[in-house]
Amino acid sequence: IKWACCDMSPTFIGAIKDHCPNARLVLDRFHIAKALSAAMDEVRKVEWRKVTGAERKALKGLRWILFKHPTNRTPEDKRVLAMIRKSNRRIHRAAVLKDEFDQFWNYKAEWAARRFLKAWSTSALKSRLQPLRVFVATLRKHAEHIITFIPSRLTNAAAEGLNRIIRMVK
């Protein structure tokens, strides 16, 4: 076994290290993106709790726009994000950082991906957004196993799809 892919569960990571000591571990892209989206959404929730009335109404429905991939956003979505840029810089900054991170998955060279992660992590830390700081700590903890995605392009997508079908059949 040359490669093994899993989520960030310590149980899975430990099992792979114990039973496949020569395999290069790849942390699944989906789970990394999910953790970042959760951090961004936590920023949105904190800001939602701070505002009332008209400000709260302006944030309504924003969650689904933020979760969309930038290439799937409509002109109306882009207009709403432009308004958020002016009205709530914290949510906007979290959204921009989430969108910027997506570039990582396109790198072909490990050295370039490492450089990107370092620069992106610095930007996220400078944002002073606590949920993103927690995500950066996770990213740094698992960086070696995230970088291995670059040469392998390995994901758990097929296995996750099968698990979903099995759960539906049950």
Secondary structure as UniProt FT lines:
FT   STRAND          3..6
FT   HELIX           10..19
FT   TURN            21..22
FT   STRAND          24..27
FT   HELIX           29..50
FT   HELIX           53..59
FT   TURN            60..61
FT   HELIX           62..67
FT   HELIX           70..72
FT   HELIX           75..87
FT   HELIX           89..101
FT   HELIX           102..106
FT   HELIX           110..126
FT   TURN            127..128
FT   HELIX           130..141
FT   HELIX           143..147
FT   HELIX           149..152
FT   HELIX           157..169
//
